[in-house]
Protein backbone atom coordinates (compact mmCIF):
# COMPACT_ATOMS: atom_id res chain seq x y z
CA UNK A 1 0.00 0.00 0.00
CA UNK A 2 1.07 3.57 -0.66
CA UNK A 3 -0.32 7.08 -1.03
CA UNK A 4 -2.28 6.06 -4.15
CA UNK A 5 -5.09 4.97 -1.84
CA UNK A 6 -5.43 8.57 -0.66
CA UNK A 7 -6.02 9.82 -4.20
CA UNK A 8 -8.78 7.25 -4.52
CA UNK A 9 -10.44 8.23 -1.23
CA UNK A 10 -10.09 12.02 -1.19
CA UNK A 11 -11.62 13.87 -4.11
CA UNK A 12 -11.96 17.58 -4.86
CA UNK A 13 -14.82 19.08 -2.86
CA UNK A 14 -17.71 20.89 -4.49
CA UNK A 15 -17.51 24.64 -3.70
CA UNK A 16 -21.22 24.45 -2.77
CA UNK A 17 -20.58 21.83 -0.05
CA UNK A 18 -22.34 22.36 3.28
CA UNK A 19 -22.06 20.97 6.81
CA UNK A 20 -23.11 17.35 6.85
CA UNK A 21 -22.12 16.52 3.29
CA UNK A 22 -19.03 14.73 4.62
CA UNK A 23 -20.69 12.69 7.29
CA UNK A 24 -21.73 12.51 10.91
CA UNK A 25 -19.82 9.98 13.01
CA UNK A 26 -21.15 8.60 16.29
CA UNK A 27 -18.49 7.45 18.76
CA UNK A 28 -19.60 5.16 21.59
CA UNK A 29 -17.03 4.49 24.28
CA UNK A 30 -15.37 5.58 27.47
CA UNK A 31 -15.85 4.73 31.15
CA UNK A 32 -14.75 6.06 34.52
CA UNK A 33 -11.34 4.49 33.96
CA UNK A 34 -10.78 5.27 30.27
CA UNK A 35 -12.03 8.79 29.77
CA UNK A 36 -9.85 9.92 26.87
CA UNK A 37 -10.32 7.11 24.33
CA UNK A 38 -13.49 8.49 22.68
CA UNK A 39 -11.94 11.96 22.42
CA UNK A 40 -8.95 10.53 20.53
CA UNK A 41 -11.31 8.74 18.16
CA UNK A 42 -13.36 11.89 17.59
CA UNK A 43 -10.40 14.22 17.07
CA UNK A 44 -8.83 11.80 14.59
CA UNK A 45 -12.13 11.60 12.71
CA UNK A 46 -12.46 15.37 12.49
CA UNK A 47 -8.88 15.70 11.25
CA UNK A 48 -9.67 13.13 8.56
CA UNK A 49 -12.53 15.19 7.22
CA UNK A 50 -15.80 14.20 8.88
CA UNK A 51 -18.05 17.24 9.36
CA UNK A 52 -19.67 16.30 12.67
CA UNK A 53 -18.68 13.85 15.42
CA UNK A 54 -20.86 13.07 18.43
CA UNK A 55 -19.41 11.22 21.42
CA UNK A 56 -21.82 9.13 23.52
CA UNK A 57 -20.06 8.31 26.78
CA UNK A 58 -20.69 7.86 30.53
CA UNK A 59 -20.88 11.13 32.44
CA UNK A 60 -17.28 11.39 33.64
CA UNK A 61 -15.88 10.42 30.24
CA UNK A 62 -18.29 12.77 28.43
CA UNK A 63 -17.24 15.68 30.66
CA UNK A 64 -13.56 14.93 30.12
CA UNK A 65 -14.01 14.68 26.35
CA UNK A 66 -15.88 17.98 26.23
CA UNK A 67 -12.98 19.64 28.05
CA UNK A 68 -10.44 18.42 25.46
CA UNK A 69 -11.65 20.58 22.60
CA UNK A 70 -14.52 22.93 21.70
CA UNK A 71 -14.82 20.92 18.47
CA UNK A 72 -16.26 17.91 20.32
CA UNK A 73 -19.98 17.28 20.83
CA UNK A 74 -20.79 15.00 23.75
CA UNK A 75 -23.90 13.13 24.89
CA UNK A 76 -23.85 11.99 28.52
CA UNK A 77 -25.06 8.46 29.17
CA UNK A 78 -26.87 7.59 32.39
CA UNK A 79 -24.37 5.52 34.34
CA UNK A 80 -20.63 5.17 34.92
CA UNK A 81 -20.45 2.42 32.30
CA UNK A 82 -22.43 1.50 29.21
CA UNK A 83 -25.65 0.00 30.59
CA UNK A 84 -29.11 -1.16 29.54
CA UNK A 85 -30.44 2.26 30.47
CA UNK A 86 -28.51 3.70 27.53
CA UNK A 87 -29.80 1.41 24.78
CA UNK A 88 -32.63 3.69 23.62
CA UNK A 89 -30.41 6.77 23.59
CA UNK A 90 -27.79 5.03 21.46
CA UNK A 91 -30.37 3.93 18.90
CA UNK A 92 -31.75 7.47 18.62
CA UNK A 93 -28.27 8.95 18.21
CA UNK A 94 -27.42 6.39 15.51
CA UNK A 95 -30.38 7.59 13.42
CA UNK A 96 -28.59 10.91 12.90
CA UNK A 97 -25.22 9.33 12.05
CA UNK A 98 -23.73 8.03 8.82
CA UNK A 99 -21.31 5.70 10.62
CA UNK A 100 -20.39 4.61 14.14
CA UNK A 101 -17.23 3.66 16.03
CA UNK A 102 -17.97 1.54 19.07
CA UNK A 103 -15.70 0.08 21.74
CA UNK A 104 -12.80 2.37 22.67
CA UNK A 105 -12.50 2.65 26.45
CA UNK A 106 -15.79 0.90 27.22
CA UNK A 107 -14.49 -1.69 29.72
CA UNK A 108 -16.20 -5.02 30.13
CA UNK A 109 -18.99 -4.67 32.66
CA UNK A 110 -22.01 -6.97 33.22
CA UNK A 111 -24.47 -4.88 31.20
CA UNK A 112 -22.08 -3.97 28.43
CA UNK A 113 -22.33 -7.19 26.41
CA UNK A 114 -26.14 -7.07 26.45
CA UNK A 115 -26.23 -3.46 25.27
CA UNK A 116 -23.66 -4.10 22.56
CA UNK A 117 -25.55 -7.16 21.30
CA UNK A 118 -28.81 -5.20 21.13
CA UNK A 119 -27.26 -2.16 19.48
CA UNK A 120 -25.27 -4.07 16.85
CA UNK A 121 -28.37 -6.04 15.86
CA UNK A 122 -30.54 -2.95 15.52
CA UNK A 123 -28.42 -0.55 13.49
CA UNK A 124 -27.64 -0.70 9.79
CA UNK A 125 -25.11 2.08 9.26
CA UNK A 126 -21.42 1.25 8.65
CA UNK A 127 -19.51 0.39 11.84
CA UNK A 128 -15.98 0.25 13.17
CA UNK A 129 -15.82 -2.32 15.98
CA UNK A 130 -12.82 -1.78 18.24
CA UNK A 131 -11.34 -2.70 21.62
CA UNK A 132 -13.85 -3.92 24.24
CA UNK A 133 -16.64 -4.31 21.69
CA UNK A 134 -14.73 -6.94 19.71
CA UNK A 135 -15.28 -10.02 21.94
CA UNK A 136 -19.08 -9.85 21.63
CA UNK A 137 -18.81 -10.44 17.88
CA UNK A 138 -17.73 -14.04 18.39
CA UNK A 139 -21.18 -14.98 19.72
CA UNK A 140 -23.32 -13.17 17.15
CA UNK A 141 -21.99 -13.99 13.68
CA UNK A 142 -25.41 -14.88 12.26
CA UNK A 143 -27.08 -11.73 13.58
CA UNK A 144 -24.41 -9.57 11.99
CA UNK A 145 -24.58 -11.11 8.52
CA UNK A 146 -24.96 -8.33 5.99
CA UNK A 147 -23.80 -5.56 8.32
CA UNK A 148 -21.08 -3.23 7.06
CA UNK A 149 -18.22 -3.64 9.55
CA UNK A 150 -14.54 -2.90 9.94
CA UNK A 151 -13.09 -4.82 12.91
CA UNK A 152 -9.76 -3.54 14.28
CA UNK A 153 -8.16 -6.11 16.63
CA UNK A 154 -4.62 -6.38 17.89
CA UNK A 155 -3.21 -9.90 18.24
CA UNK A 156 -4.87 -10.62 21.60
CA UNK A 157 -8.26 -9.35 20.47
CA UNK A 158 -7.95 -11.37 17.27
CA UNK A 159 -7.65 -14.53 19.36
CA UNK A 160 -10.75 -13.53 21.35
CA UNK A 161 -12.59 -12.89 18.09
CA UNK A 162 -11.66 -16.13 16.34
CA UNK A 163 -10.56 -18.49 19.10
CA UNK A 164 -7.09 -18.96 17.60
CA UNK A 165 -3.78 -17.17 17.21
CA UNK A 166 -3.18 -15.16 14.04
CA UNK A 167 0.24 -16.77 13.58
CA UNK A 168 3.81 -15.54 13.72
CA UNK A 169 4.90 -15.11 10.12
CA UNK A 170 3.35 -12.55 7.80
CA UNK A 171 2.09 -15.34 5.57
CA UNK A 172 0.34 -17.03 8.50
CA UNK A 173 -1.25 -13.75 9.58
CA UNK A 174 -2.46 -13.01 6.06
CA UNK A 175 -4.09 -16.44 5.84
CA UNK A 176 -5.67 -16.11 9.30
CA UNK A 177 -7.08 -12.65 8.65
CA UNK A 178 -8.38 -13.74 5.24
CA UNK A 179 -10.26 -16.67 6.81
CA UNK A 180 -11.64 -14.58 9.66
CA UNK A 181 -12.83 -11.81 7.34
CA UNK A 182 -14.62 -14.36 5.16
CA UNK A 183 -16.11 -16.02 8.26
CA UNK A 184 -17.43 -12.77 9.75
CA UNK A 185 -18.26 -11.25 6.35
CA UNK A 186 -16.45 -8.12 7.46
CA UNK A 187 -13.26 -6.19 6.82
CA UNK A 188 -10.58 -6.90 9.43
CA UNK A 189 -7.49 -4.81 10.17
CA UNK A 190 -5.07 -6.88 12.24
CA UNK A 191 -2.88 -4.23 13.86
CA UNK A 192 0.81 -4.94 14.20
CA UNK A 193 4.33 -4.21 12.96
CA UNK A 194 2.82 -4.83 9.54
CA UNK A 195 -0.95 -4.34 9.42
CA UNK A 196 -2.89 -7.05 7.60
CA UNK A 197 -6.19 -6.03 6.04
CA UNK A 198 -8.70 -8.37 4.39
CA UNK A 199 -12.34 -8.48 3.34
CA UNK A 200 -12.34 -12.23 2.79
CA UNK A 201 -11.74 -11.77 -0.94
CA UNK A 202 -8.73 -9.46 -1.12
CA UNK A 203 -5.87 -9.14 1.35
CA UNK A 204 -3.38 -6.29 1.69
CA UNK A 205 -0.54 -5.30 3.99
CA UNK A 206 0.39 -1.87 5.30
CA UNK A 207 3.98 -1.14 6.29
CA UNK A 208 3.64 2.41 7.60
CA UNK A 209 4.01 2.78 11.36
CA UNK A 210 6.86 2.30 13.81
CA UNK A 211 7.79 0.88 17.25
CA UNK A 212 7.12 4.25 18.93
CA UNK A 213 3.40 3.78 18.29
CA UNK A 214 3.05 1.32 21.15
CA UNK A 215 1.59 4.09 23.32
CA UNK A 216 -1.98 3.71 24.52
CA UNK A 217 -4.44 5.58 22.32
CA UNK A 218 -2.84 5.02 18.92
CA UNK A 219 -5.39 2.28 18.21
CA UNK A 220 -8.16 4.79 18.99
CA UNK A 221 -6.66 7.09 16.37
CA UNK A 222 -6.84 4.32 13.76
CA UNK A 223 -10.47 3.62 14.67
CA UNK A 224 -11.32 7.31 14.34
CA UNK A 225 -9.72 7.59 10.91
CA UNK A 226 -11.54 4.47 9.69
CA UNK A 227 -14.84 5.72 11.12
CA UNK A 228 -14.35 9.10 9.47
CA UNK A 229 -13.81 7.54 6.05
CA UNK A 230 -16.91 5.36 6.44
CA UNK A 231 -18.98 8.32 7.60
CA UNK A 232 -17.96 10.15 4.41
CA UNK A 233 -19.46 7.33 2.35
CA UNK A 234 -16.37 5.44 1.25
CA UNK A 235 -16.12 1.74 0.50
CA UNK A 236 -15.38 -0.53 3.48
CA UNK A 237 -12.19 -2.11 2.16
CA UNK A 238 -10.81 1.14 0.75
CA UNK A 239 -11.56 2.88 4.07
CA UNK A 240 -9.66 0.20 5.97
CA UNK A 241 -6.67 0.42 3.64
CA UNK A 242 -6.55 4.21 3.81
CA UNK A 243 -7.03 4.28 7.59
CA UNK A 244 -4.12 1.92 8.19
CA UNK A 245 -1.90 3.90 5.82
CA UNK A 246 -2.83 7.33 7.24
CA UNK A 247 -2.47 6.26 10.86
CA UNK A 248 0.93 4.67 10.32
CA UNK A 249 2.24 7.47 8.11
CA UNK A 250 1.13 10.12 10.62
CA UNK A 251 2.90 8.09 13.30
CA UNK A 252 6.05 7.97 11.20
CA UNK A 253 6.03 11.75 10.77
CA UNK A 254 5.46 12.27 14.50
CA UNK A 255 8.22 9.83 15.43
CA UNK A 256 10.84 11.74 13.44
CA UNK A 257 11.10 14.22 16.30
CA UNK A 258 9.19 12.63 19.18
CA UNK A 259 10.61 9.09 19.15
CA UNK A 260 9.86 7.48 22.55
CA UNK A 261 8.01 10.63 23.66
CA UNK A 262 5.40 10.11 20.95
CA UNK A 263 1.77 10.31 22.14
CA UNK A 264 -1.48 9.45 20.40
CA UNK A 265 -2.25 13.16 20.15
CA UNK A 266 1.01 13.65 18.23
CA UNK A 267 -0.24 11.17 15.63
CA UNK A 268 -3.52 13.09 15.33
CA UNK A 269 -1.61 16.33 14.79
CA UNK A 270 0.23 14.81 11.81
CA UNK A 271 -2.86 13.56 9.98
CA UNK A 272 -3.17 16.87 8.18
CA UNK A 273 0.39 16.53 6.85
CA UNK A 274 -0.37 13.10 5.43
CA UNK A 275 -3.48 14.41 3.67
CA UNK A 276 -1.85 17.49 2.11
C-alpha positions in Angstrom: 0.0 0.0 0.0 1.1 3.6 -0.7 -0.3 7.1 -1.0 -2.3 6.1 -4.1 -5.1 5.0 -1.8 -5.4 8.6 -0.7 -6.0 9.8 -4.2 -8.8 7.2 -4.5 -10.4 8.2 -1.2 -10.1 12.0 -1.2 -11.6 13.9 -4.1 -12.0 17.6 -4.9 -14.8 19.1 -2.9 -17.7 20.9 -4.5 -17.5 24.6 -3.7 -21.2 24.4 -2.8 -20.6 21.8 -0.1 -22.3 22.4 3.3 -22.1 21.0 6.8 -23.1 17.4 6.9 -22.1 16.5 3.3 -19.0 14.7 4.6 -20.7 12.7 7.3 -21.7 12.5 10.9 -19.8 10.0 13.0 -21.2 8.6 16.3 -18.5 7.4 18.8 -19.6 5.2 21.6 -17.0 4.5 24.3 -15.4 5.6 27.5 -15.9 4.7 31.1 -14.8 6.1 34.5 -11.3 4.5 34.0 -10.8 5.3 30.3 -12.0 8.8 29.8 -9.8 9.9 26.9 -10.3 7.1 24.3 -13.5 8.5 22.7 -11.9 12.0 22.4 -8.9 10.5 20.5 -11.3 8.7 18.2 -13.4 11.9 17.6 -10.4 14.2 17.1 -8.8 11.8 14.6 -12.1 11.6 12.7 -12.5 15.4 12.5 -8.9 15.7 11.3 -9.7 13.1 8.6 -12.5 15.2 7.2 -15.8 14.2 8.9 -18.0 17.2 9.4 -19.7 16.3 12.7 -18.7 13.8 15.4 -20.9 13.1 18.4 -19.4 11.2 21.4 -21.8 9.1 23.5 -20.1 8.3 26.8 -20.7 7.9 30.5 -20.9 11.1 32.4 -17.3 11.4 33.6 -15.9 10.4 30.2 -18.3 12.8 28.4 -17.2 15.7 30.7 -13.6 14.9 30.1 -14.0 14.7 26.4 -15.9 18.0 26.2 -13.0 19.6 28.0 -10.4 18.4 25.5 -11.7 20.6 22.6 -14.5 22.9 21.7 -14.8 20.9 18.5 -16.3 17.9 20.3 -20.0 17.3 20.8 -20.8 15.0 23.7 -23.9 13.1 24.9 -23.9 12.0 28.5 -25.1 8.5 29.2 -26.9 7.6 32.4 -24.4 5.5 34.3 -20.6 5.2 34.9 -20.5 2.4 32.3 -22.4 1.5 29.2 -25.6 0.0 30.6 -29.1 -1.2 29.5 -30.4 2.3 30.5 -28.5 3.7 27.5 -29.8 1.4 24.8 -32.6 3.7 23.6 -30.4 6.8 23.6 -27.8 5.0 21.5 -30.4 3.9 18.9 -31.8 7.5 18.6 -28.3 8.9 18.2 -27.4 6.4 15.5 -30.4 7.6 13.4 -28.6 10.9 12.9 -25.2 9.3 12.1 -23.7 8.0 8.8 -21.3 5.7 10.6 -20.4 4.6 14.1 -17.2 3.7 16.0 -18.0 1.5 19.1 -15.7 0.1 21.7 -12.8 2.4 22.7 -12.5 2.6 26.5 -15.8 0.9 27.2 -14.5 -1.7 29.7 -16.2 -5.0 30.1 -19.0 -4.7 32.7 -22.0 -7.0 33.2 -24.5 -4.9 31.2 -22.1 -4.0 28.4 -22.3 -7.2 26.4 -26.1 -7.1 26.5 -26.2 -3.5 25.3 -23.7 -4.1 22.6 -25.6 -7.2 21.3 -28.8 -5.2 21.1 -27.3 -2.2 19.5 -25.3 -4.1 16.9 -28.4 -6.0 15.9 -30.5 -3.0 15.5 -28.4 -0.5 13.5 -27.6 -0.7 9.8 -25.1 2.1 9.3 -21.4 1.2 8.7 -19.5 0.4 11.8 -16.0 0.2 13.2 -15.8 -2.3 16.0 -12.8 -1.8 18.2 -11.3 -2.7 21.6 -13.9 -3.9 24.2 -16.6 -4.3 21.7 -14.7 -6.9 19.7 -15.3 -10.0 21.9 -19.1 -9.8 21.6 -18.8 -10.4 17.9 -17.7 -14.0 18.4 -21.2 -15.0 19.7 -23.3 -13.2 17.1 -22.0 -14.0 13.7 -25.4 -14.9 12.3 -27.1 -11.7 13.6 -24.4 -9.6 12.0 -24.6 -11.1 8.5 -25.0 -8.3 6.0 -23.8 -5.6 8.3 -21.1 -3.2 7.1 -18.2 -3.6 9.5 -14.5 -2.9 9.9 -13.1 -4.8 12.9 -9.8 -3.5 14.3 -8.2 -6.1 16.6 -4.6 -6.4 17.9 -3.2 -9.9 18.2 -4.9 -10.6 21.6 -8.3 -9.3 20.5 -7.9 -11.4 17.3 -7.7 -14.5 19.4 -10.8 -13.5 21.3 -12.6 -12.9 18.1 -11.7 -16.1 16.3 -10.6 -18.5 19.1 -7.1 -19.0 17.6 -3.8 -17.2 17.2 -3.2 -15.2 14.0 0.2 -16.8 13.6 3.8 -15.5 13.7 4.9 -15.1 10.1 3.4 -12.5 7.8 2.1 -15.3 5.6 0.3 -17.0 8.5 -1.3 -13.7 9.6 -2.5 -13.0 6.1 -4.1 -16.4 5.8 -5.7 -16.1 9.3 -7.1 -12.6 8.6 -8.4 -13.7 5.2 -10.3 -16.7 6.8 -11.6 -14.6 9.7 -12.8 -11.8 7.3 -14.6 -14.4 5.2 -16.1 -16.0 8.3 -17.4 -12.8 9.8 -18.3 -11.2 6.3 -16.5 -8.1 7.5 -13.3 -6.2 6.8 -10.6 -6.9 9.4 -7.5 -4.8 10.2 -5.1 -6.9 12.2 -2.9 -4.2 13.9 0.8 -4.9 14.2 4.3 -4.2 13.0 2.8 -4.8 9.5 -0.9 -4.3 9.4 -2.9 -7.0 7.6 -6.2 -6.0 6.0 -8.7 -8.4 4.4 -12.3 -8.5 3.3 -12.3 -12.2 2.8 -11.7 -11.8 -0.9 -8.7 -9.5 -1.1 -5.9 -9.1 1.4 -3.4 -6.3 1.7 -0.5 -5.3 4.0 0.4 -1.9 5.3 4.0 -1.1 6.3 3.6 2.4 7.6 4.0 2.8 11.4 6.9 2.3 13.8 7.8 0.9 17.3 7.1 4.2 18.9 3.4 3.8 18.3 3.1 1.3 21.2 1.6 4.1 23.3 -2.0 3.7 24.5 -4.4 5.6 22.3 -2.8 5.0 18.9 -5.4 2.3 18.2 -8.2 4.8 19.0 -6.7 7.1 16.4 -6.8 4.3 13.8 -10.5 3.6 14.7 -11.3 7.3 14.3 -9.7 7.6 10.9 -11.5 4.5 9.7 -14.8 5.7 11.1 -14.4 9.1 9.5 -13.8 7.5 6.0 -16.9 5.4 6.4 -19.0 8.3 7.6 -18.0 10.2 4.4 -19.5 7.3 2.3 -16.4 5.4 1.3 -16.1 1.7 0.5 -15.4 -0.5 3.5 -12.2 -2.1 2.2 -10.8 1.1 0.8 -11.6 2.9 4.1 -9.7 0.2 6.0 -6.7 0.4 3.6 -6.5 4.2 3.8 -7.0 4.3 7.6 -4.1 1.9 8.2 -1.9 3.9 5.8 -2.8 7.3 7.2 -2.5 6.3 10.9 0.9 4.7 10.3 2.2 7.5 8.1 1.1 10.1 10.6 2.9 8.1 13.3 6.0 8.0 11.2 6.0 11.8 10.8 5.5 12.3 14.5 8.2 9.8 15.4 10.8 11.7 13.4 11.1 14.2 16.3 9.2 12.6 19.2 10.6 9.1 19.2 9.9 7.5 22.6 8.0 10.6 23.7 5.4 10.1 20.9 1.8 10.3 22.1 -1.5 9.4 20.4 -2.2 13.2 20.1 1.0 13.6 18.2 -0.2 11.2 15.6 -3.5 13.1 15.3 -1.6 16.3 14.8 0.2 14.8 11.8 -2.9 13.6 10.0 -3.2 16.9 8.2 0.4 16.5 6.8 -0.4 13.1 5.4 -3.5 14.4 3.7 -1.8 17.5 2.1 
